[in-house]
């Protein structure tokens, strides 16, 4: 039995790196919590875009 579906792309690492990166960049600019929230927002946006791109595959 073969499964024609491809393995989905995980986005957990992307979210984690963007959260950490956002906190670091925000900390350098004096606003670590805003940087953290920006990282979370970008990470979730990229995760949703990856999911949306692969949902029909």
C-alpha distances in whole Angstrom, upper triangle without the diagonal:
4,7,10,12,15,16,19,23,25,28,30,31,33,34,36,37,39,40,42,43,44,46,48,49,50,52,54,55,56,54,51,50,50,48,45,45,44,42,40,40,39,36,35,35,33,30,31,31,28,26,27,26,22,22,21,18
4,6,9,11,13,16,20,22,26,27,29,30,32,33,35,36,38,39,40,42,44,45,46,47,49,51,52,53,51,48,47,47,45,43,42,41,39,37,37,36,33,32,33,30,28,28,28,24,23,24,23,19,19,18,15
4,6,8,10,13,16,19,22,24,26,27,29,30,32,33,35,36,37,39,41,42,43,44,46,48,49,50,48,45,44,44,42,39,39,38,35,34,34,32,30,29,29,27,24,24,24,21,19,21,19,16,16,15,12
4,6,10,12,15,18,22,24,26,26,28,30,31,32,34,36,36,38,40,41,42,43,46,47,48,49,47,44,43,43,41,39,38,37,34,33,33,31,29,28,28,25,23,23,22,19,18,19,17,14,14,12,9
4,7,9,12,15,18,21,22,23,24,26,28,29,30,32,33,34,37,38,38,40,42,43,44,46,43,41,40,39,37,35,34,33,31,29,29,28,25,24,24,22,19,19,19,16,14,15,14,10,11,10,7
4,6,9,12,15,18,19,20,22,24,25,26,28,30,30,31,34,35,35,37,39,40,41,43,41,38,37,37,34,33,32,31,28,27,27,25,23,22,22,19,17,18,17,14,13,15,13,9,11,11,7
4,7,9,13,15,16,17,19,21,22,23,25,26,27,29,31,32,33,34,36,38,39,40,38,35,35,34,32,30,30,29,26,25,25,23,20,20,20,18,15,16,16,13,12,14,13,10,11,12,9
4,6,9,12,14,14,16,18,19,20,22,24,24,26,28,29,30,31,34,35,36,37,35,32,31,31,29,27,26,25,23,21,21,20,17,16,17,14,11,13,13,9,8,11,10,7,9,11,9
4,7,9,11,11,13,15,16,17,19,21,21,22,25,26,26,28,30,31,32,34,32,29,28,28,25,24,23,22,19,18,19,17,14,14,14,11,9,11,11,7,8,11,10,8,11,13,11
4,6,7,8,10,12,13,14,16,18,19,20,22,23,24,26,28,29,30,32,29,26,26,25,23,21,21,20,17,16,17,15,12,12,13,11,8,11,12,8,9,12,12,11,13,16,14
4,6,5,6,9,10,11,12,14,15,16,18,20,21,22,24,26,27,28,25,23,22,22,19,17,17,16,13,12,13,11,8,9,10,8,5,9,10,8,9,12,12,12,14,17,16
4,5,5,6,9,10,11,12,14,15,17,19,20,21,23,24,26,27,24,21,20,20,18,16,16,16,13,11,13,12,8,9,12,10,8,11,13,11,12,15,16,15,17,20,20
4,5,5,6,8,10,11,12,14,15,16,18,19,21,22,24,25,23,20,20,20,17,15,16,16,12,12,14,13,9,11,13,11,10,14,15,13,14,18,18,17,19,23,22
4,5,5,6,9,10,10,12,14,15,16,18,20,21,22,24,21,19,19,18,15,14,14,13,10,10,12,9,6,9,10,8,8,12,12,11,13,16,16,16,18,21,21
4,6,5,6,9,10,10,12,14,15,16,18,20,21,22,19,17,16,16,13,11,11,11,8,7,9,8,4,6,9,8,7,11,12,12,13,16,17,17,19,22,22
4,5,5,6,8,10,11,12,14,15,17,19,20,21,19,15,15,16,13,10,12,12,8,8,11,11,8,10,13,12,11,14,16,15,17,20,20,20,22,26,25
4,5,5,6,8,10,10,12,14,15,16,18,20,18,15,15,16,12,11,13,12,8,9,12,10,8,12,13,12,12,16,17,16,18,21,21,21,23,27,26
4,5,5,6,8,10,10,11,14,15,16,18,15,13,13,13,9,8,10,8,5,7,9,7,6,9,11,10,11,14,15,15,17,19,20,21,23,26,26
4,6,5,6,9,10,10,12,14,15,16,14,10,10,11,8,5,7,8,4,5,9,8,7,10,12,12,13,16,17,17,19,21,22,23,25,28,28
4,5,5,6,9,10,10,12,14,15,13,10,11,12,9,7,10,10,7,9,12,12,10,14,16,15,16,19,20,20,22,24,25,26,28,31,31
4,5,5,6,8,10,11,12,14,13,10,12,12,8,8,11,10,7,10,12,11,11,14,15,15,16,19,20,20,22,24,25,26,28,31,31
4,5,5,6,8,10,10,12,10,8,9,8,4,5,7,6,5,8,10,9,10,13,14,14,16,18,19,20,22,24,25,26,28,31,31
4,6,5,6,9,10,10,8,5,7,8,5,4,8,8,7,10,12,12,13,15,17,17,19,21,22,23,25,27,28,29,31,34,34
4,5,5,6,9,10,9,7,10,11,7,8,12,11,10,13,15,15,15,18,19,19,21,23,24,25,27,29,29,31,33,36,36
4,5,5,6,9,8,7,10,10,6,9,11,10,10,13,14,14,15,18,19,19,21,23,23,24,27,28,29,31,33,36,36
4,5,5,6,5,4,7,6,4,7,9,9,9,12,14,14,15,18,19,19,21,23,24,25,27,29,30,32,33,36,37
4,5,5,5,4,8,9,7,9,12,12,12,15,17,17,18,21,22,22,24,26,27,28,30,32,33,34,36,39,40
4,6,8,8,11,11,9,12,15,14,14,17,19,18,20,23,23,24,26,28,29,29,32,33,34,36,38,41,41
4,6,8,11,10,9,12,14,13,14,17,18,18,20,22,23,24,26,28,28,30,32,33,34,36,38,41,41
4,6,9,9,9,12,14,14,15,18,19,19,21,23,24,25,27,29,30,31,33,35,36,38,39,42,43
4,6,6,6,9,10,11,12,14,16,17,18,20,21,23,24,26,27,29,30,32,33,35,36,39,40
4,6,5,6,9,10,10,12,14,15,16,18,20,21,22,24,26,27,28,30,31,33,34,38,38
4,5,5,6,8,10,11,12,14,15,16,18,20,21,22,24,26,27,28,30,32,32,36,37
4,5,5,6,9,10,10,12,14,15,16,18,20,21,22,24,26,27,28,30,31,35,36
4,5,5,6,9,10,10,12,14,15,16,18,20,21,22,24,25,27,29,30,33,34
4,5,5,6,9,10,10,12,14,15,16,18,20,21,22,24,26,27,28,32,32
4,5,5,6,9,10,11,12,14,15,16,18,20,21,22,24,26,27,30,31
4,5,5,6,8,10,10,12,14,15,16,18,20,21,22,24,25,29,30
4,5,5,6,8,10,11,12,14,15,16,18,20,21,23,24,27,28
4,6,5,6,8,10,10,12,14,15,16,18,20,21,22,26,26
4,5,5,6,9,10,11,12,14,15,16,18,20,21,24,25
4,5,5,6,9,10,10,12,14,15,16,18,20,23,24
4,5,5,6,9,10,11,12,14,15,17,18,21,22
4,5,5,6,9,10,10,12,14,15,16,20,21
4,5,5,6,9,10,10,12,14,15,18,20
4,5,5,6,9,10,10,12,14,17,18
4,5,5,6,9,10,11,12,15,16
4,5,5,6,9,10,10,14,15
4,5,5,6,9,10,13,14
4,5,5,6,9,11,12
4,5,5,6,9,10
4,6,5,8,10
4,6,7,8
4,6,5
4,6
4
